[in-house]
Amino acid sequence: MITQPNKAGFPVIQLRDIARTYSTGELEVRAVHGVSMDIHRGDFVAIMGASGSGKSTLMNMLGCLDRSTEGEYLLDGCGVASLNRKQLAKLRNQKLGFVFQSFNLLARTTAQENVELPMLYSLPIIPAPARRSRAVAALERVGLGQRRGHHPSQLSGGQQQRIAIARALVNRPELVLADEPTGNLDSRTSIEIMGLFQELNDSGITVVMVTHELDIAAYCKRIVVMRDGEVISDSQNETRRLAASERASLDHAERQASLH
């Protein structure tokens, strides 16, 4: 049994022997089994693995979108298994921010309105002026304050992902969960987005990211590799890539090329 520590600094995520089994007729599939780990505040963790490794199932459980069938999960000291649907929805809204590969933006609403969306479900209710103010601040944080009136179709893929990140941040979550956030982006834009995640992480935000790309995982502080539903390695990344340096090098190379 996990017990909540009495002092500050306990992990934002605690997993003990987490498992998830799906039943299809007479067949049972164990998508995740025997996973135990702590994720601390300020961590930047990549969860890697091939298709069918269990990484997406684990991410869904971390995001309280799915429940484990065995084991124990504490999110910021709160036991998830005992919560009902309404309580889980409140926990997701207050504690978690989500970023997806496909951006999941509403096409007919502006950038600002997309970012305001999570606050519409907050309790206590956030007044409209405060929602607007917080949405603009989140967009400015990701460098898109001047694009708040644009619709997704008027923006590049990288800009749409920045809006999605702003939306994930607007409720000031304990943890940001990112599922293949660069999967639909070109190489340079991927570096820019990973640079943004690194900046957010440096400011104290905990980030957990699912990816199948080793070069993207290389931007993270810690790399967890899954296979057949189990964690087969969990290590600190001693050769971490720094997106700001890479972006500066690309900019310099482009300036030099323009002179010739």
N, C-alpha and C positions, 0 to 999 in steps of 0.2 A: 504494500500500500504506500503510495506517495503521500507525504504530508507536506504542507506548505511551510517553508522555513520561516523563522521568526524575524529574520533580518533582511534588509534590502539586498538586492544583488542575486536573488534566486533566478534560475533560468526562466525565460519567457515561455519556453516550451519544454515540457518533460514528458517523455514517452517511455513506458515500461512494458516490454513484451507485447507490443501492439500487433494485432492480426486482423485481417479482413478476409472473410470467406464469402463467396457468392455461390448460391445454389441455382442450378439450371436443371430442373427435372430431378433425376437421380444423381446427377453429377455435381460434385462440389469442387470449386476452384479456389485455392488459397492465393489470392492476389498479393497479399502482404502477410508475413508471419515472423514473429519473434524480433521485431524492431524495437530497440531501446536506444534513446539518445537524449541529450540535453542540448538546447540551443539557447545561448545566452544573449542578453541585451548587447547590441552592437555587433553581433555576428553577421557575416555575409556568406551564406551557405549555398553552394550549388549541389543539387541532387541530380545525379546522372544515371544513365542506364539505357539499354536498348529498349525497343518496343516490347511490352510485356514484362518488363523488369519489376513493375510495381511502383514506379516513381510517381505516376499520375494518381494512382489510388492513394498513395501516402500523402500527396499534396492535397487531395480532396478531404482527407481526414484532418490534416493540419488546418484547413480552412473551414472546418465544421460543416462541410457540404455533404459528408458521409460519416457514418459512425463505425467505429471498430467493433468487431465481434468478440474480440478478446483483448485483454490488457487494459492499461490505464493511460489517459492523456490529461495533463493539466496545461491549460493555457493561461499564462499570467497568474498562476496560483489557483485557478478555478477548475474543478473537475468537470470535464465536458460530458461524461457519460450520464450524469444525473440530470442534465438539462432537458427540458421539453423543447418543442420546435420554436415556440415564441421566445424562449430564453436564448436558444442558439442563435436565432436571427438577431436579437439584441446584442449578443456577444460579438457576432461577425461585424455588425455595424459599428460598434464602439472600439473593438480591439484590432480589427483586420482591415487591410487594404489589398485589393486584388488587381493584378495587371495580367492581361491575357494576350496570346499571340495575335488574335484577330481584332484587338482593340476594343470591340464590343461597345462602340459609340452609337448613340441614336442619330440617325442620318438627318432628321428634320429639325434638330435642335442645335443651337450654337455651342461653341466650345465651353463658354461659361455655364450654359444650362446643363450640359453634360456633367460638368464638374460639380454642380449644385445637387445633382440627383441623389447621392447617398445621404445628404442632409435632410431630404424630404422624409426619410424614414427614421430620423433620430428622435429619441425621447430623452429629455423634454424637447418639445418642438423648438426649432431654431427659427427666429423671425426672418422674414424675407430680406431685410437690409443686411442682417448678419450673414445670411447665406451668400448674398452677392459679394460682400466684402471678403469672406473667406475663400470663395471660389476665385476671385481676382487675385488674391494673395497667392493661392496655390498655383495658378497659371503663371504668375510672375516668377515664382520659384523655379519653374521648369523652363523659363525663358520664352513664354508665349503670352505674356500679358497684353501685347498689342494685337493678338489674334483672337481675343475672347469673343468677338462678334462673328467670327467665321464659322461656317458649317464644315463638317468633316470632309465633304467632297471638294472643298476649296483648299485643303491642306495636304501636304505630303504624308507618306507613311510614317516617317520619323516624327513629324509634328502631331499626327494622330496618336502615336504612342505616348508622346509627352502629355497630351491631354489625358490619356488613360492613367498615366502616373499621377498627374495632378488630382484626378478624381480619387485615386487610391489614397492620397495624402490628406484630403480635405477634412476628414473626420479625426485627424491626428492619431492614427492607429499605433498600437504597440509594435505591430509586425506587418510588413508588406510581403505578400506572396505573389511571385511572378512566374507564370507558366509559359515557357518558351517565348519570352518577350521580344526577342530579335528574330524569331522564325520567319517573319514576312518582310525583313528589312535587308538592304544591301550591306556590304561590308563596312563602308564608311559610316553609314547611319547607325549600324550596330555598335560601332566604337563610341559614337556620340551618346547612344542610349545607355551603354554600360558605364560611360563616364558620368552620366547623370545618376545612375544607381550608386556609383562609388561616392559621389558627392553627398548624396542623401545618407548613405551609410556612415560616412565620415562625420556627419552632423549628429549621429547617434541612433538613426533608424535601423532596426533589425530587418534584414532582407533574407528571404529563402526563395531560391529560384530553381525551377526545373529546366533542364536543358539536356539535349543529346549531343551538343557541340563542345568538344574539349577546348577549343579556342575561346569560347564564350565563358565556360567555367573557369578559365584561367584568370579572369578578372576578380574572382571571388576569393575570400580569405580562407575558405574551408571547402573541401570537396568530398561529398558522400557519393559512393558508387553502389548501385543496387543491381542485383541479378536474381531472377527467379523469386522475387518477393522478399529477399533478404538483403541486408547491408553487408557488402563484402569488403568495403574499405571506408574509412572515415579519417581524413588527415588534413592538417593545416597545409595551405598552399604557400610553399616557401619561395616560389618563383612567380609571384603575382604580377600580372600585367597591369600597367597604369594607363588608363584610357587618355588622361589629360596629356601625358607625354607623347603618346602615339598620335593624338589629334594634332598636337603642335608640330610634330614631324611631318605629318601629311600636309598641313597648311604651308609649312616652309618649302616642301618639295613642289607644291603647286605654284607658289610665288616665284620660285626659281625657274620653273618651266615656262611661266608666262613672260619671263624676261628674254627668252630665247626664241 
